[in-house]
């Protein structure tokens, strides 16, 4: 793709990222992504819920899983982490709980002037 061509979807997501940073509110499309991404990443997930803490820049996913874990769990955690950072900003981290146990945690990049 020609880098001089702007992607309107990406531009809209960046505007929403800025709005979340300023207001602490998530837009409907951000909520939809945060609801669906864990179910895509972890195919053995039966349910998925999330909470977010604007002050701590963290999204916590709570999943109920059944059956064997898929292969490449680390890659799946990393994908979810990078997706959240792309959606909300590099300063965001995630925590993933499965069946009540913390399985993964990341921190965000420190941003100056916060």
N, C-alpha and C positions, 0 to 999 in steps of 0.2 A: 504494500500500500504506500502510495506517495505520502511522505511525511508532511507535505504542504497542504494536504487535504485534511480538513478537520472532521473529526467524528462527533456528530451532534449528541449521540448517546453518552459518550465519554465526557463531553463538556457539561452535560446536564448532571451527571454523577459528581463531577468536581464541584459544581455549584451546590449540590445537596451536601457534599462533604463540608463545604465552608459554612453552610447554614447550620448543620449539626454542631460544628465547632463553636459557632456564635450563640446558638440557642439551647443546645443540649437535646433537641428534638430530632427524632428520626422520621424521615419521610416514608410513605407507604411502600415505595419500591425498595428502600433500604431494609425495611422490616421483612418484606417478602423474601429478599435474598438471604437475610440472616435466618429465616425460618427454614428455607429449602436447602441451603448449602450443606448443613450437616447430614441431611438425609441422602444427599448425592455422594458425599465423601465417605460415609460409613453405611454401606449397603445393608448391614445387619441391624441398623437402628430401627426400632419400632416407633419411638416417639422422640421428639426433639423440642425443647423449649430454650429460650434465651432471655437473659437480662443484661442490661448494660449500665455501666457506672461512668458517667461523663467526667466526674472529677478524677477518677482513677484511670480513665481511658482504657477500660477493659470490658470485653463482652464475655459472659459466661454462658456456655452451652451445657445443658443438662439433657443427656440422652438416656433412653432405656433401650438396651440392646438384647438381642436373642440370637443364639447360635454362635458359630465360630467367627472370630474377627477376620476381616479380609486381609489379604497380604499387603505389605507395604504400608503399615499403619503410620510410620513416621512420615512418609511422603504425603499421606492423607491429612495428617495434622498440619504439616507445613503448608499444604495447598490451602487449607481453611484459614490458617493464620495470614498468609499472603493475600488472600481474597478479602479478608476483613480490613487489612491495612490499605488495600487499594480502594475499598469502599469508604472507609471512615478516616483514614490518614495513617501515616507511619508511626505516629505516637500511640496507636492503639495496640493492645495485647489481647490475648484470649486465654480462657481457661475452659478445658473440656472435661466434663464429668460424665462417666458412663456407669450407670447403675449405682449412683451415689459415691463413686470413687473418682478422685482426680486422676486423669490419665495424661494430661498435657497442659502446660502453661507456658505462655510467652509474655514478654514485656515489649512495650513499644519503644521507639527511638525517642530520646529526649529532644524536645524542640525548644530552642531558645526563645525568650520573650513570652513565656506562658505564665 
